Each structure stands twice: as structure tokens, then as C-alpha cells.
Amino acid sequence: AAADAAAGLKQFAKLDQALELLTALADRAEDRPLRAACEAKLAALRRTMGLRPPAAPTA
């Protein structure tokens, strides 16, 4: 979905890279404020691009 939205803007590589980077940073951040900031930026980027949040993992 992210790639489709970005492709329409001809920015697919940059958007995918930004989403992957922010997700990785949030996953690896041990500092709570840093993790919260990464997650907030990730959510804002998704909203800006009109993307839904990823589905919650099922275990």
C-alpha cells in the first residue's frame, strides 16, 4: 500500500525507505521518549500519505 501511494507521487523508494527506517528505529529504541517520537513520526507520515496503520501482528 505504501509503495502504491508513493508510486503515484513518483516517490516510492523514498517513502518505503522512510517507513522502514522509522519502523526500525522505533523497534530498536530503548529510550521511551525516543521510541514514542519515532512512532509519532511514523504515524504522521502514514497519515500524510493516506496510508492505514499496519495490521496488528497475530500470534
PDB file of N, CA, C, O and CB in Angstrom:
ATOM      1  N   ALA A   1       0.828  -1.189   0.000  1.00  0.00           N
ATOM      2  CA  ALA A   1       0.000   0.000   0.000  1.00  0.00           C
ATOM      3  C   ALA A   1       0.874   1.254   0.000  1.00  0.00           C
ATOM      4  O   ALA A   1       0.588   2.220  -0.708  1.00  0.00           O
ATOM      5  CB  ALA A   1      -0.943  -0.003   1.211  1.00  0.00           C
ATOM      6  N   ALA A   2       1.934   1.230   0.796  1.00  0.00           N
ATOM      7  CA  ALA A   2       2.822   2.390   0.849  1.00  0.00           C
ATOM      8  C   ALA A   2       3.478   2.625  -0.501  1.00  0.00           C
ATOM      9  O   ALA A   2       3.601   3.763  -0.953  1.00  0.00           O
ATOM     10  CB  ALA A   2       3.892   2.203   1.932  1.00  0.00           C
ATOM     11  N   ALA A   3       3.894   1.551  -1.134  1.00  0.00           N
ATOM     12  CA  ALA A   3       4.549   1.684  -2.434  1.00  0.00           C
ATOM     13  C   ALA A   3       3.584   2.212  -3.480  1.00  0.00           C
ATOM     14  O   ALA A   3       3.971   3.018  -4.326  1.00  0.00           O
ATOM     15  CB  ALA A   3       5.125   0.343  -2.884  1.00  0.00           C
ATOM     16  N   ASP A   4       2.325   1.767  -3.435  1.00  0.00           N
ATOM     17  CA  ASP A   4       1.325   2.238  -4.393  1.00  0.00           C
ATOM     18  C   ASP A   4       1.068   3.735  -4.230  1.00  0.00           C
ATOM     19  O   ASP A   4       1.020   4.477  -5.211  1.00  0.00           O
ATOM     20  CB  ASP A   4       0.016   1.459  -4.223  1.00  0.00           C
ATOM     21  N   ALA A   5       0.904   4.163  -2.986  1.00  0.00           N
ATOM     22  CA  ALA A   5       0.646   5.581  -2.730  1.00  0.00           C
ATOM     23  C   ALA A   5       1.836   6.427  -3.166  1.00  0.00           C
ATOM     24  O   ALA A   5       1.668   7.487  -3.769  1.00  0.00           O
ATOM     25  CB  ALA A   5       0.343   5.816  -1.238  1.00  0.00           C
ATOM     26  N   ALA A   6       3.018   5.960  -2.862  1.00  0.00           N
ATOM     27  CA  ALA A   6       4.216   6.714  -3.220  1.00  0.00           C
ATOM     28  C   ALA A   6       4.457   6.695  -4.721  1.00  0.00           C
ATOM     29  O   ALA A   6       4.942   7.676  -5.285  1.00  0.00           O
ATOM     30  CB  ALA A   6       5.431   6.155  -2.492  1.00  0.00           C
ATOM     31  N   ALA A   7       4.124   5.589  -5.371  1.00  0.00           N
ATOM     32  CA  ALA A   7       4.326   5.497  -6.817  1.00  0.00           C
ATOM     33  C   ALA A   7       3.518   6.564  -7.538  1.00  0.00           C
ATOM     34  O   ALA A   7       3.960   7.118  -8.544  1.00  0.00           O
ATOM     35  CB  ALA A   7       3.940   4.101  -7.332  1.00  0.00           C
ATOM     36  N   GLY A   8       2.327   6.849  -7.013  1.00  0.00           N
ATOM     37  CA  GLY A   8       1.505   7.898  -7.603  1.00  0.00           C
ATOM     38  C   GLY A   8       2.193   9.250  -7.539  1.00  0.00           C
ATOM     39  O   GLY A   8       1.939  10.121  -8.371  1.00  0.00           O
ATOM     40  N   LEU A   9       3.048   9.423  -6.574  1.00  0.00           N
ATOM     41  CA  LEU A   9       3.805  10.668  -6.428  1.00  0.00           C
ATOM     42  C   LEU A   9       5.230  10.530  -6.954  1.00  0.00           C
ATOM     43  O   LEU A   9       6.035  11.454  -6.835  1.00  0.00           O
ATOM     44  CB  LEU A   9       3.835  11.097  -4.967  1.00  0.00           C
ATOM     45  N   LYS A  10       5.532   9.383  -7.530  1.00  0.00           N
ATOM     46  CA  LYS A  10       6.870   9.074  -8.050  1.00  0.00           C
ATOM     47  C   LYS A  10       7.938   9.178  -6.960  1.00  0.00           C
ATOM     48  O   LYS A  10       9.069   9.589  -7.222  1.00  0.00           O
ATOM     49  CB  LYS A  10       7.218  10.017  -9.207  1.00  0.00           C
ATOM     50  N   GLN A  11       7.571   8.806  -5.753  1.00  0.00           N
ATOM     51  CA  GLN A  11       8.494   8.854  -4.618  1.00  0.00           C
ATOM     52  C   GLN A  11       8.548   7.512  -3.897  1.00  0.00           C
ATOM     53  O   GLN A  11       8.855   7.473  -2.705  1.00  0.00           O
ATOM     54  CB  GLN A  11       8.082   9.959  -3.640  1.00  0.00           C
ATOM     55  N   PHE A  12       8.256   6.412  -4.590  1.00  0.00           N
ATOM     56  CA  PHE A  12       8.100   5.128  -3.913  1.00  0.00           C
ATOM     57  C   PHE A  12       9.336   4.676  -3.155  1.00  0.00           C
ATOM     58  O   PHE A  12       9.202   4.157  -2.047  1.00  0.00           O
ATOM     59  CB  PHE A  12       7.732   4.087  -4.904  1.00  0.00           C
ATOM     60  N   ALA A  13      10.504   4.845  -3.687  1.00  0.00           N
ATOM     61  CA  ALA A  13      11.710   4.384  -2.985  1.00  0.00           C
ATOM     62  C   ALA A  13      11.929   5.189  -1.706  1.00  0.00           C
ATOM     63  O   ALA A  13      12.266   4.623  -0.666  1.00  0.00           O
ATOM     64  CB  ALA A  13      12.950   4.497  -3.902  1.00  0.00           C
ATOM     65  N   LYS A  14      11.741   6.486  -1.779  1.00  0.00           N
ATOM     66  CA  LYS A  14      11.959   7.334  -0.612  1.00  0.00           C
ATOM     67  C   LYS A  14      10.951   7.039   0.486  1.00  0.00           C
ATOM     68  O   LYS A  14      11.325   6.985   1.658  1.00  0.00           O
ATOM     69  CB  LYS A  14      11.886   8.799  -1.005  1.00  0.00           C
ATOM     70  N   LEU A  15       9.681   6.848   0.139  1.00  0.00           N
ATOM     71  CA  LEU A  15       8.668   6.570   1.145  1.00  0.00           C
ATOM     72  C   LEU A  15       8.926   5.224   1.798  1.00  0.00           C
ATOM     73  O   LEU A  15       8.886   5.119   3.023  1.00  0.00           O
ATOM     74  CB  LEU A  15       7.270   6.603   0.527  1.00  0.00           C
ATOM     75  N   ASP A  16       9.188   4.206   1.015  1.00  0.00           N
ATOM     76  CA  ASP A  16       9.475   2.890   1.581  1.00  0.00           C
ATOM     77  C   ASP A  16      10.681   2.951   2.512  1.00  0.00           C
ATOM     78  O   ASP A  16      10.674   2.345   3.584  1.00  0.00           O
ATOM     79  CB  ASP A  16       9.720   1.867   0.464  1.00  0.00           C
ATOM     80  N   GLN A  17      11.709   3.677   2.105  1.00  0.00           N
ATOM     81  CA  GLN A  17      12.900   3.801   2.942  1.00  0.00           C
ATOM     82  C   GLN A  17      12.583   4.524   4.245  1.00  0.00           C
ATOM     83  O   GLN A  17      13.057   4.122   5.307  1.00  0.00           O
ATOM     84  CB  GLN A  17      14.008   4.540   2.188  1.00  0.00           C
ATOM     85  N   ALA A  18      11.795   5.573   4.175  1.00  0.00           N
ATOM     86  CA  ALA A  18      11.431   6.321   5.377  1.00  0.00           C
ATOM     87  C   ALA A  18      10.602   5.464   6.323  1.00  0.00           C
ATOM     88  O   ALA A  18      10.836   5.469   7.532  1.00  0.00           O
ATOM     89  CB  ALA A  18      10.660   7.590   5.006  1.00  0.00           C
ATOM     90  N   LEU A  19       9.638   4.728   5.784  1.00  0.00           N
ATOM     91  CA  LEU A  19       8.819   3.857   6.624  1.00  0.00           C
ATOM     92  C   LEU A  19       9.667   2.774   7.281  1.00  0.00           C
ATOM     93  O   LEU A  19       9.521   2.507   8.474  1.00  0.00           O
ATOM     94  CB  LEU A  19       7.699   3.218   5.797  1.00  0.00           C
ATOM     95  N   GLU A  20      10.548   2.155   6.511  1.00  0.00           N
ATOM     96  CA  GLU A  20      11.411   1.107   7.061  1.00  0.00           C
ATOM     97  C   GLU A  20      12.340   1.664   8.132  1.00  0.00           C
ATOM     98  O   GLU A  20      12.529   1.042   9.177  1.00  0.00           O
ATOM     99  CB  GLU A  20      12.231   0.450   5.947  1.00  0.00           C
ATOM    100  N   LEU A  21      12.918   2.827   7.879  1.00  0.00           N
ATOM    101  CA  LEU A  21      13.840   3.426   8.834  1.00  0.00           C
ATOM    102  C   LEU A  21      13.135   3.785  10.136  1.00  0.00           C
ATOM    103  O   LEU A  21      13.630   3.464  11.216  1.00  0.00           O
ATOM    104  CB  LEU A  21      14.491   4.663   8.234  1.00  0.00           C
ATOM    105  N   LEU A  22      11.994   4.442  10.046  1.00  0.00           N
ATOM    106  CA  LEU A  22      11.270   4.821  11.258  1.00  0.00           C
ATOM    107  C   LEU A  22      10.791   3.601  12.033  1.00  0.00           C
ATOM    108  O   LEU A  22      10.820   3.599  13.263  1.00  0.00           O
ATOM    109  CB  LEU A  22      10.084   5.707  10.908  1.00  0.00           C
ATOM    110  N   THR A  23      10.353   2.567  11.327  1.00  0.00           N
ATOM    111  CA  THR A  23       9.920   1.342  11.996  1.00  0.00           C
ATOM    112  C   THR A  23      11.095   0.699  12.723  1.00  0.00           C
ATOM    113  O   THR A  23      10.961   0.283  13.874  1.00  0.00           O
ATOM    114  CB  THR A  23       9.307   0.353  10.982  1.00  0.00           C
ATOM    115  N   ALA A  24      12.239   0.615  12.062  1.00  0.00           N
ATOM    116  CA  ALA A  24      13.425   0.020  12.679  1.00  0.00           C
ATOM    117  C   ALA A  24      13.883   0.834  13.890  1.00  0.00           C
ATOM    118  O   ALA A  24      14.239   0.267  14.923  1.00  0.00           O
ATOM    119  CB  ALA A  24      14.563  -0.085  11.653  1.00  0.00           C
ATOM    120  N   LEU A  25      13.875   2.153  13.762  1.00  0.00           N
ATOM    121  CA  LEU A  25      14.278   2.995  14.889  1.00  0.00           C
ATOM    122  C   LEU A  25      13.344   2.815  16.076  1.00  0.00           C
ATOM    123  O   LEU A  25      13.800   2.707  17.214  1.00  0.00           O
ATOM    124  CB  LEU A  25      14.313   4.462  14.471  1.00  0.00           C
ATOM    125  N   ALA A  26      12.057   2.783  15.821  1.00  0.00           N
ATOM    126  CA  ALA A  26      11.093   2.607  16.906  1.00  0.00           C
ATOM    127  C   ALA A  26      11.272   1.245  17.570  1.00  0.00           C
ATOM    128  O   ALA A  26      11.191   1.134  18.794  1.00  0.00           O
ATOM    129  CB  ALA A  26       9.657   2.756  16.379  1.00  0.00           C
ATOM    130  N   ASP A  27      11.515   0.213  16.768  1.00  0.00           N
ATOM    131  CA  ASP A  27      11.693  -1.132  17.317  1.00  0.00           C
ATOM    132  C   ASP A  27      12.956  -1.246  18.166  1.00  0.00           C
ATOM    133  O   ASP A  27      12.982  -1.988  19.147  1.00  0.00           O
ATOM    134  CB  ASP A  27      11.740  -2.151  16.193  1.00  0.00           C
ATOM    135  N   ARG A  28      13.993  -0.518  17.793  1.00  0.00           N
ATOM    136  CA  ARG A  28      15.289  -0.643  18.475  1.00  0.00           C
ATOM    137  C   ARG A  28      15.495   0.355  19.606  1.00  0.00           C
ATOM    138  O   ARG A  28      16.390   0.177  20.432  1.00  0.00           O
ATOM    139  CB  ARG A  28      16.392  -0.482  17.483  1.00  0.00           C
ATOM    140  N   ALA A  29      14.687   1.388  19.651  1.00  0.00           N
ATOM    141  CA  ALA A  29      14.882   2.437  20.653  1.00  0.00           C
ATOM    142  C   ALA A  29      14.566   1.910  22.045  1.00  0.00           C
ATOM    143  O   ALA A  29      13.470   1.413  22.302  1.00  0.00           O
ATOM    144  CB  ALA A  29      14.003   3.661  20.336  1.00  0.00           C
ATOM    145  N   GLU A  30      15.535   2.025  22.931  1.00  0.00           N
ATOM    146  CA  GLU A  30      15.326   1.612  24.316  1.00  0.00           C
ATOM    147  C   GLU A  30      14.813   2.781  25.156  1.00  0.00           C
ATOM    148  O   GLU A  30      14.187   2.579  26.196  1.00  0.00           O
ATOM    149  CB  GLU A  30      16.628   1.057  24.915  1.00  0.00           C
ATOM    150  N   ASP A  31      15.079   3.985  24.706  1.00  0.00           N
ATOM    151  CA  ASP A  31      14.637   5.184  25.400  1.00  0.00           C
ATOM    152  C   ASP A  31      13.172   5.438  25.046  1.00  0.00           C
ATOM    153  O   ASP A  31      12.835   5.602  23.874  1.00  0.00           O
ATOM    154  CB  ASP A  31      15.528   6.412  25.026  1.00  0.00           C
ATOM    155  N   ARG A  32      12.306   5.469  26.052  1.00  0.00           N
ATOM    156  CA  ARG A  32      10.868   5.609  25.798  1.00  0.00           C
ATOM    157  C   ARG A  32      10.508   6.869  25.017  1.00  0.00           C
ATOM    158  O   ARG A  32       9.735   6.785  24.063  1.00  0.00           O
ATOM    159  CB  ARG A  32      10.123   5.609  27.101  1.00  0.00           C
ATOM    160  N   PRO A  33      11.041   8.034  25.389  1.00  0.00           N
ATOM    161  CA  PRO A  33      10.703   9.236  24.610  1.00  0.00           C
ATOM    162  C   PRO A  33      11.146   9.130  23.151  1.00  0.00           C
ATOM    163  O   PRO A  33      10.438   9.593  22.257  1.00  0.00           O
ATOM    164  CB  PRO A  33      11.341  10.465  25.246  1.00  0.00           C
ATOM    165  N   LEU A  34      12.304   8.530  22.904  1.00  0.00           N
ATOM    166  CA  LEU A  34      12.774   8.362  21.535  1.00  0.00           C
ATOM    167  C   LEU A  34      11.862   7.410  20.774  1.00  0.00           C
ATOM    168  O   LEU A  34      11.521   7.669  19.620  1.00  0.00           O
ATOM    169  CB  LEU A  34      14.218   7.847  21.517  1.00  0.00           C
ATOM    170  N   ARG A  35      11.465   6.313  21.407  1.00  0.00           N
ATOM    171  CA  ARG A  35      10.556   5.356  20.771  1.00  0.00           C
ATOM    172  C   ARG A  35       9.227   6.038  20.446  1.00  0.00           C
ATOM    173  O   ARG A  35       8.687   5.871  19.352  1.00  0.00           O
ATOM    174  CB  ARG A  35      10.323   4.124  21.688  1.00  0.00           C
ATOM    175  N   ALA A  36       8.708   6.803  21.399  1.00  0.00           N
ATOM    176  CA  ALA A  36       7.437   7.496  21.183  1.00  0.00           C
ATOM    177  C   ALA A  36       7.552   8.501  20.037  1.00  0.00           C
ATOM    178  O   ALA A  36       6.628   8.643  19.237  1.00  0.00           O
ATOM    179  CB  ALA A  36       6.989   8.211  22.471  1.00  0.00           C
ATOM    180  N   ALA A  37       8.687   9.195  19.958  1.00  0.00           N
ATOM    181  CA  ALA A  37       8.890  10.161  18.876  1.00  0.00           C
ATOM    182  C   ALA A  37       8.941   9.461  17.523  1.00  0.00           C
ATOM    183  O   ALA A  37       8.358   9.947  16.553  1.00  0.00           O
ATOM    184  CB  ALA A  37      10.182  10.959  19.103  1.00  0.00           C
ATOM    185  N   CYS A  38       9.629   8.329  17.449  1.00  0.00           N
ATOM    186  CA  CYS A  38       9.696   7.565  16.194  1.00  0.00           C
ATOM    187  C   CYS A  38       8.311   7.079  15.786  1.00  0.00           C
ATOM    188  O   CYS A  38       7.929   7.174  14.619  1.00  0.00           O
ATOM    189  CB  CYS A  38      10.658   6.365  16.337  1.00  0.00           C
ATOM    190  N   GLU A  39       7.566   6.561  16.751  1.00  0.00           N
ATOM    191  CA  GLU A  39       6.224   6.065  16.445  1.00  0.00           C
ATOM    192  C   GLU A  39       5.300   7.195  16.015  1.00  0.00           C
ATOM    193  O   GLU A  39       4.464   7.012  15.130  1.00  0.00           O
ATOM    194  CB  GLU A  39       5.636   5.344  17.654  1.00  0.00           C
ATOM    195  N   ALA A  40       5.445   8.366  16.640  1.00  0.00           N
ATOM    196  CA  ALA A  40       4.620   9.517  16.265  1.00  0.00           C
ATOM    197  C   ALA A  40       4.945   9.980  14.845  1.00  0.00           C
ATOM    198  O   ALA A  40       4.039  10.285  14.069  1.00  0.00           O
ATOM    199  CB  ALA A  40       4.827  10.672  17.259  1.00  0.00           C
ATOM    200  N   LYS A  41       6.224  10.034  14.507  1.00  0.00           N
ATOM    201  CA  LYS A  41       6.619  10.435  13.149  1.00  0.00           C
ATOM    202  C   LYS A  41       6.150   9.415  12.121  1.00  0.00           C
ATOM    203  O   LYS A  41       5.724   9.783  11.026  1.00  0.00           O
ATOM    204  CB  LYS A  41       8.145  10.606  13.058  1.00  0.00           C
ATOM    205  N   LEU A  42       6.225   8.142  12.468  1.00  0.00           N
ATOM    206  CA  LEU A  42       5.763   7.090  11.571  1.00  0.00           C
ATOM    207  C   LEU A  42       4.259   7.226  11.327  1.00  0.00           C
ATOM    208  O   LEU A  42       3.802   7.131  10.188  1.00  0.00           O
ATOM    209  CB  LEU A  42       6.092   5.697  12.152  1.00  0.00           C
ATOM    210  N   ALA A  43       3.498   7.448  12.389  1.00  0.00           N
ATOM    211  CA  ALA A  43       2.053   7.619  12.249  1.00  0.00           C
ATOM    212  C   ALA A  43       1.729   8.863  11.420  1.00  0.00           C
ATOM    213  O   ALA A  43       0.824   8.836  10.586  1.00  0.00           O
ATOM    214  CB  ALA A  43       1.389   7.717  13.633  1.00  0.00           C
ATOM    215  N   ALA A  44       2.466   9.949  11.648  1.00  0.00           N
ATOM    216  CA  ALA A  44       2.232  11.182  10.890  1.00  0.00           C
ATOM    217  C   ALA A  44       2.542  10.982   9.409  1.00  0.00           C
ATOM    218  O   ALA A  44       1.806  11.468   8.551  1.00  0.00           O
ATOM    219  CB  ALA A  44       3.084  12.330  11.455  1.00  0.00           C
ATOM    220  N   LEU A  45       3.615  10.279   9.110  1.00  0.00           N
ATOM    221  CA  LEU A  45       3.967  10.008   7.717  1.00  0.00           C
ATOM    222  C   LEU A  45       2.886   9.171   7.046  1.00  0.00           C
ATOM    223  O   LEU A  45       2.505   9.441   5.907  1.00  0.00           O
ATOM    224  CB  LEU A  45       5.327   9.292   7.630  1.00  0.00           C
ATOM    225  N   ARG A  46       2.398   8.166   7.742  1.00  0.00           N
ATOM    226  CA  ARG A  46       1.332   7.330   7.182  1.00  0.00           C
ATOM    227  C   ARG A  46       0.069   8.155   6.929  1.00  0.00           C
ATOM    228  O   ARG A  46      -0.564   8.014   5.883  1.00  0.00           O
ATOM    229  CB  ARG A  46       1.017   6.154   8.129  1.00  0.00           C
ATOM    230  N   ARG A  47      -0.300   9.017   7.887  1.00  0.00           N
ATOM    231  CA  ARG A  47      -1.490   9.862   7.711  1.00  0.00           C
ATOM    232  C   ARG A  47      -1.316  10.797   6.525  1.00  0.00           C
ATOM    233  O   ARG A  47      -2.227  10.948   5.711  1.00  0.00           O
ATOM    234  CB  ARG A  47      -1.772  10.676   8.987  1.00  0.00           C
ATOM    235  N   THR A  48      -0.153  11.422   6.426  1.00  0.00           N
ATOM    236  CA  THR A  48       0.122  12.348   5.331  1.00  0.00           C
ATOM    237  C   THR A  48      -0.017  11.667   3.982  1.00  0.00           C
ATOM    238  O   THR A  48      -0.520  12.259   3.028  1.00  0.00           O
ATOM    239  CB  THR A  48       1.516  12.937   5.473  1.00  0.00           C
ATOM    240  N   MET A  49       0.429  10.424   3.905  1.00  0.00           N
ATOM    241  CA  MET A  49       0.376   9.673   2.651  1.00  0.00           C
ATOM    242  C   MET A  49      -0.965   8.970   2.453  1.00  0.00           C
ATOM    243  O   MET A  49      -1.189   8.339   1.420  1.00  0.00           O
ATOM    244  CB  MET A  49       1.499   8.653   2.612  1.00  0.00           C
ATOM    245  N   GLY A  50      -1.858   9.076   3.440  1.00  0.00           N
ATOM    246  CA  GLY A  50      -3.165   8.435   3.317  1.00  0.00           C
ATOM    247  C   GLY A  50      -3.113   6.929   3.493  1.00  0.00           C
ATOM    248  O   GLY A  50      -3.932   6.204   2.928  1.00  0.00           O
ATOM    249  N   LEU A  51      -2.152   6.459   4.275  1.00  0.00           N
ATOM    250  CA  LEU A  51      -1.993   5.023   4.494  1.00  0.00           C
ATOM    251  C   LEU A  51      -2.598   4.618   5.826  1.00  0.00           C
ATOM    252  O   LEU A  51      -2.542   5.362   6.804  1.00  0.00           O
ATOM    253  CB  LEU A  51      -0.513   4.627   4.442  1.00  0.00           C
ATOM    254  N   ARG A  52      -3.168   3.441   5.846  1.00  0.00           N
ATOM    255  CA  ARG A  52      -3.685   2.903   7.103  1.00  0.00           C
ATOM    256  C   ARG A  52      -2.521   2.388   7.939  1.00  0.00           C
ATOM    257  O   ARG A  52      -1.469   2.043   7.400  1.00  0.00           O
ATOM    258  CB  ARG A  52      -4.722   1.772   6.845  1.00  0.00           C
ATOM    259  N   PRO A  53      -2.710   2.337   9.257  1.00  0.00           N
ATOM    260  CA  PRO A  53      -1.680   1.721  10.097  1.00  0.00           C
ATOM    261  C   PRO A  53      -1.538   0.249   9.715  1.00  0.00           C
ATOM    262  O   PRO A  53      -2.495  -0.363   9.241  1.00  0.00           O
ATOM    263  CB  PRO A  53      -2.030   1.868  11.615  1.00  0.00           C
ATOM    264  N   PRO A  54      -0.358  -0.317   9.915  1.00  0.00           N
ATOM    265  CA  PRO A  54      -0.195  -1.734   9.591  1.00  0.00           C
ATOM    266  C   PRO A  54      -1.076  -2.586  10.496  1.00  0.00           C
ATOM    267  O   PRO A  54      -1.393  -2.195  11.619  1.00  0.00           O
ATOM    268  CB  PRO A  54       1.281  -2.159   9.726  1.00  0.00           C
ATOM    269  N   ALA A  55      -1.463  -3.739  10.002  1.00  0.00           N
ATOM    270  CA  ALA A  55      -2.287  -4.650  10.791  1.00  0.00           C
ATOM    271  C   ALA A  55      -1.488  -5.131  11.993  1.00  0.00           C
ATOM    272  O   ALA A  55      -0.278  -5.341  11.909  1.00  0.00           O
ATOM    273  CB  ALA A  55      -2.771  -5.852   9.934  1.00  0.00           C
ATOM    274  N   ALA A  56      -2.174  -5.301  13.097  1.00  0.00           N
ATOM    275  CA  ALA A  56      -1.522  -5.814  14.302  1.00  0.00           C
ATOM    276  C   ALA A  56      -1.098  -7.257  14.064  1.00  0.00           C
ATOM    277  O   ALA A  56      -1.842  -8.037  13.471  1.00  0.00           O
ATOM    278  CB  ALA A  56      -2.464  -5.713  15.536  1.00  0.00           C
ATOM    279  N   PRO A  57       0.091  -7.609  14.525  1.00  0.00           N
ATOM    280  CA  PRO A  57       0.539  -8.996  14.331  1.00  0.00           C
ATOM    281  C   PRO A  57      -0.341  -9.961  15.112  1.00  0.00           C
ATOM    282  O   PRO A  57      -0.772  -9.671  16.227  1.00  0.00           O
ATOM    283  CB  PRO A  57       2.009  -9.157  14.760  1.00  0.00           C
ATOM    284  N   THR A  58      -0.592 -11.092  14.514  1.00  0.00           N
ATOM    285  CA  THR A  58      -1.375 -12.126  15.194  1.00  0.00           C
ATOM    286  C   THR A  58      -0.426 -13.226  15.621  1.00  0.00           C
ATOM    287  O   THR A  58       0.387 -13.704  14.830  1.00  0.00           O
ATOM    288  CB  THR A  58      -2.511 -12.690  14.275  1.00  0.00           C
ATOM    289  N   ALA A  59      -0.532 -13.620  16.864  1.00  0.00           N
ATOM    290  CA  ALA A  59       0.402 -14.630  17.375  1.00  0.00           C
ATOM    291  C   ALA A  59      -0.245 -15.958  17.564  1.00  0.00           C
ATOM    292  O   ALA A  59       0.411 -16.910  17.988  1.00  0.00           O
ATOM    293  CB  ALA A  59       0.999 -14.190  18.667  1.00  0.00           C
TER     294      ALA A  59
END
